[in-house]
Amino acid sequence: MLLSIVIPVYNECDSLEELVRNIQSVAHAHRYQLEILMVDDGSTDGSWQRIVALAQASPQVRGLKLRRNFGKAAALAAAFDAAHGQRLITMDADLQDDPNEIPALLAKLDEGFDVVTGWKQVRHDPWHKVGPSRIFNRLISWLTGVRLHDHNCGLKAYRSEVISEVKLYGEMHRFVPVLAAARGFRIAEIPVRHQPRMHGVSKYGFERFIKGLLDLFTVYFLTGFRNRPQHLLGSLGLASLAFGSIGWMVLTVWWVWSRLANSLPEDDLHLHERAIFYYCIVALLLGVQLLSVGFIAEMITAQNRPHTKPYSLGETTSFHAGSDGPSDPSSLE
């Protein structure tokens, strides 16, 4: 069974030779049939020249060069499209992911899981990366229901069926387990060793957390409401309408009661001087707008259904005449 190692590369020239050597050592020890896909994501430090040299020296190494820096998700997507393996391992090019963890990842896949992600229990990163990352991981787990300690670990293992259904763009690479779980794939996590950076510098700054938070909201919407946007927008709209309507009813009852009971002078019964009056108006307008946007989103969704199937077929109990077992799902295409 062919194993594809997918490595996005951005200005990691000094690490590549050692990384390939370590991967090949592990593959040789475990007799893996191997291909190493290295994607140069617009490097400017000679990484592509190093990839070319490694590919010339070993038939196991294949290089892909993007025209500019498109981001990690695009680099992974390019490699996934070119990969031939039935099992895929993704890892970073900075030597912080240990190739010796590959057998453990594959063993977990063999237990019946479709995606296995690494968990860097002991991280060799500065505190200003570790702290926000832990908060972000907890937020993802809480919001999506896919409870992992380390969603953004670059060291992951996949069955090829997963990458054929989960499409990457933007900064979605950190949410692959969430996107896969939404398609019904089984997700697992194992502790992995995280090594100190030996060459180069980190390519990520604080802005990645802002982008990640925005992408998290996108993933939450796409995985839960992609084919039924009105369920989210309409629910928010109805809640806003309910707040505004109840507020108006309370104000109306209070005004009428005050007039009938003469508990307040007539000059004190100006509702427009009270903040709740404007809150109710805004809530009513917002509710109508959210419902309207929801209807528009439903019409757009209905007119532009994606070509991908709205389900993921794992196996079937259908039997063809003369067969002795379950039919292959691919035969139903």
C-alpha positions in Angstrom: 0.0 0.0 0.0 1.5 3.3 -1.1 2.1 6.0 1.6 2.2 9.6 0.5 4.0 12.1 2.7 2.8 15.6 2.1 5.0 18.5 3.1 4.2 22.2 2.4 7.3 24.2 2.2 7.8 27.9 2.7 11.4 29.1 3.2 12.7 26.0 4.9 15.7 25.3 2.7 18.0 24.2 5.5 15.6 21.6 6.9 14.6 19.7 3.7 17.5 17.4 3.2 17.5 16.1 6.8 13.7 15.8 6.8 13.8 13.6 3.7 16.6 11.5 5.1 14.7 10.9 8.3 11.4 10.0 6.5 13.2 7.6 4.2 14.9 6.0 7.2 11.6 5.3 8.9 10.1 4.1 5.6 13.0 1.7 5.1 12.7 0.3 8.7 9.0 -0.4 8.3 9.1 -1.4 4.6 6.7 1.3 3.5 6.1 1.9 -0.2 6.7 5.7 -0.2 6.3 8.9 -2.1 7.3 12.3 -0.7 5.4 15.3 -2.1 7.0 18.6 -1.3 5.1 21.7 -2.3 7.1 25.0 -2.6 4.6 27.7 -1.6 6.4 30.7 -3.1 9.7 30.3 -1.2 12.4 32.9 -1.7 15.3 31.2 0.0 16.3 28.5 -2.5 13.9 25.9 -1.2 12.7 25.0 -4.7 16.3 24.4 -5.9 16.8 22.1 -2.9 13.6 20.2 -3.7 14.7 19.7 -7.3 18.1 18.4 -6.1 16.3 15.9 -3.7 14.0 14.8 -6.5 16.9 14.1 -8.8 18.7 12.1 -6.1 15.7 10.0 -5.1 12.7 8.8 -7.2 10.6 8.8 -4.0 10.7 12.6 -3.9 8.3 14.7 -6.1 8.3 18.5 -6.1 5.4 20.9 -6.9 6.0 24.6 -7.2 3.3 27.2 -6.8 3.6 30.4 -8.7 3.4 32.5 -5.5 2.7 32.1 -1.8 -0.9 31.0 -1.7 -0.9 29.7 1.9 -0.7 26.3 3.6 -4.2 25.2 2.7 -3.6 25.8 -1.0 -0.2 24.0 -0.8 -1.9 21.0 0.9 -4.7 21.0 -1.7 -2.2 20.9 -4.6 -0.3 18.0 -3.0 -3.6 16.1 -2.3 -4.6 16.4 -5.9 -1.2 15.0 -7.0 -0.9 12.2 -4.4 -1.3 8.6 -5.3 -1.2 7.0 -1.9 -4.1 5.2 -0.2 -2.7 6.6 3.1 -1.4 10.2 3.5 0.6 11.8 6.1 0.9 15.6 6.4 3.8 17.2 8.2 5.6 20.5 8.4 9.0 21.1 6.8 10.6 22.7 9.8 11.8 19.4 11.5 9.5 20.0 14.5 7.3 17.1 13.4 9.1 13.8 14.1 8.9 11.2 11.3 9.3 8.5 13.9 5.6 9.1 14.8 4.4 7.9 11.4 4.0 4.2 12.4 1.9 5.2 15.4 -0.4 7.4 13.2 -0.8 4.6 10.6 -1.5 2.0 13.4 -4.3 4.2 14.7 -5.7 4.5 11.1 -5.7 0.7 11.0 -8.0 0.6 14.1 -10.7 1.9 11.8 -10.3 5.6 12.0 -10.2 7.9 8.9 -8.3 10.9 10.3 -5.7 10.7 13.0 -4.2 14.0 14.3 -1.2 14.5 16.4 -1.3 16.1 19.9 1.8 18.0 20.9 1.5 17.5 24.6 4.9 19.2 25.2 5.4 22.1 22.8 8.7 23.7 22.1 7.2 27.0 21.1 7.2 30.4 22.8 4.5 31.2 25.3 2.8 33.8 23.0 2.1 31.0 20.6 1.2 28.2 23.0 -1.2 30.2 25.2 -3.5 31.5 22.4 -3.3 28.2 20.6 -4.7 26.3 23.7 -7.6 28.8 24.0 -8.3 28.5 20.3 -8.3 24.7 20.4 -10.8 24.7 23.3 -13.0 27.2 21.4 -13.0 25.0 18.3 -13.8 21.9 20.3 -16.7 23.6 22.1 -18.2 25.2 19.0 -17.9 22.3 16.6 -18.2 19.3 19.0 -15.0 17.8 17.6 -13.1 17.5 20.8 -9.3 17.5 20.2 -6.5 18.9 22.2 -4.6 20.1 19.1 -6.6 20.9 16.0 -3.7 22.7 14.3 -1.0 20.1 14.6 0.6 19.7 11.2 1.3 16.0 11.8 -1.9 14.1 10.6 -2.8 10.9 8.9 -5.6 10.4 6.4 -7.3 7.8 4.3 -7.4 8.9 0.7 -11.2 8.9 0.9 -11.1 11.8 3.2 -9.0 14.1 1.0 -11.2 13.3 -2.0 -14.3 14.7 -0.2 -12.8 17.5 2.0 -11.8 20.5 -0.1 -9.3 23.0 1.2 -9.1 26.7 0.6 -8.3 29.9 2.5 -7.0 28.9 5.9 -9.1 25.8 6.2 -6.2 23.4 6.7 -6.5 23.7 10.5 -10.1 22.6 10.4 -9.7 19.4 8.4 -10.8 17.1 11.3 -13.9 19.3 11.7 -14.7 19.2 8.0 -14.1 15.4 7.9 -16.3 14.8 11.0 -19.1 16.7 9.3 -18.9 14.2 6.4 -19.2 11.3 8.9 -15.5 10.2 9.0 -14.1 8.9 12.3 -11.5 11.1 14.0 -8.8 10.1 16.5 -5.9 11.8 18.2 -2.7 10.5 19.6 0.2 12.2 21.5 3.2 13.0 19.3 6.7 14.3 20.0 7.3 18.0 19.2 10.9 18.9 18.5 12.6 22.3 18.9 13.0 24.4 15.7 16.6 24.0 14.5 16.5 26.2 11.4 14.7 29.3 10.2 11.9 31.2 12.0 8.2 30.7 12.4 6.1 31.9 9.5 3.0 32.7 11.7 2.3 35.8 13.7 -0.5 36.9 15.9 -2.7 37.7 12.8 -3.2 33.9 12.3 -5.4 33.8 15.4 -7.7 36.6 14.0 -7.9 34.7 10.6 -8.4 31.5 12.5 -11.3 32.9 14.5 -13.0 34.2 11.4 -12.5 30.8 9.6 -13.9 29.1 12.7 -17.2 30.9 12.3 -17.2 30.0 8.6 -16.5 26.4 9.3 -19.3 26.4 11.9 -21.7 27.8 9.4 -20.6 25.5 6.5 -20.6 22.3 8.5 -23.9 23.0 10.3 -26.0 25.1 7.9 -24.5 25.0 4.4 -27.6 23.4 2.9 -30.1 25.0 5.3 -28.9 28.6 6.0 -32.3 29.7 7.1 -32.1 27.4 10.2 -29.3 29.7 11.6 -30.3 33.1 10.2 -34.0 32.4 10.7 -33.5 31.3 14.3 -31.5 34.5 15.0 -34.2 36.5 13.3 -37.0 34.9 15.2 -35.2 35.4 18.5 -34.7 39.1 17.6 -38.4 39.5 16.6 -39.4 37.8 19.9 -37.3 40.2 21.9 -38.7 43.2 20.2 -42.3 42.0 20.3 -42.1 41.1 24.0 -40.5 44.5 24.7 -43.3 46.3 22.9 -45.9 44.3 24.7 -44.4 45.1 28.1 -44.2 48.8 27.2 -47.8 48.8 26.0 -49.1 47.2 29.1 -47.1 49.5 31.3 -48.3 52.6 29.4 -52.0 51.5 29.5 -51.8 50.5 33.2 -50.1 53.8 34.1 -52.8 55.8 32.3 -55.7 53.9 33.8 -54.3 53.9 37.3 -53.1 57.5 37.0 -49.9 56.3 38.8 -47.8 58.6 36.6 -48.5 62.1 35.4 -49.3 62.4 31.7 -46.1 64.2 31.1 -44.0 61.2 32.3 -45.5 58.8 29.8 -43.3 59.5 26.8 -42.0 56.1 25.7 -39.6 57.6 23.2 -37.5 58.9 26.1 -36.8 55.4 27.3 -33.9 53.3 25.9 -36.0 50.1 25.8 -38.2 51.8 23.2 -35.3 52.0 20.7 -33.9 48.5 21.6 -37.3 47.1 20.6 -37.4 48.9 17.3 -33.8 47.8 16.5 -34.6 44.2 17.5 -37.7 44.1 15.2 -35.9 45.6 12.2 -33.0 43.2 12.7 -35.3 40.2 13.0 -37.0 41.1 9.7 -33.6 41.6 8.0 -32.2 38.3 9.2 -35.3 36.4 8.0 -35.1 38.1 4.7 -31.4 37.3 4.3 -32.2 33.7 5.3 -34.8 33.4 2.5 -32.3 34.9 0.0 -29.6 32.4 1.1 -32.0 29.5 0.8 -32.8 30.6 -2.8 -29.1 30.9 -3.7 -28.5 27.5 -2.1 -31.3 25.9 -4.0 -30.1 27.4 -7.3 -26.4 26.5 -6.8 -26.3 23.1 -5.3 -22.7 21.8 -5.3 -21.8 18.9 -7.6 -20.5 16.9 -4.6 -23.0 14.6 -3.0 -24.8 15.8 0.1 -23.7 12.6 1.9 -20.7 10.3 2.3 -21.3 6.6 1.4 -19.1 4.2 3.4 -20.5 0.8 2.5 -23.7 -0.8 1.4 -25.6 -4.0 2.2 -26.9 -4.3 -1.3 -26.1 -7.7 -3.0 -25.9 -8.2 -6.8 -27.0 -11.5 -8.3 -24.2 -14.1 -8.0 -22.2 -12.1 -5.5 -21.3 -13.4 -2.0 -20.8 -10.2 -0.1 -21.5 -6.5 0.1 -21.1 -4.5 -3.0 -18.3 -2.0 -3.5 -19.7 1.6 -3.0 -17.7 2.7 -6.0 -19.7 0.4 -8.2 -22.8 2.5 -7.4 -21.4 5.6 -9.0 
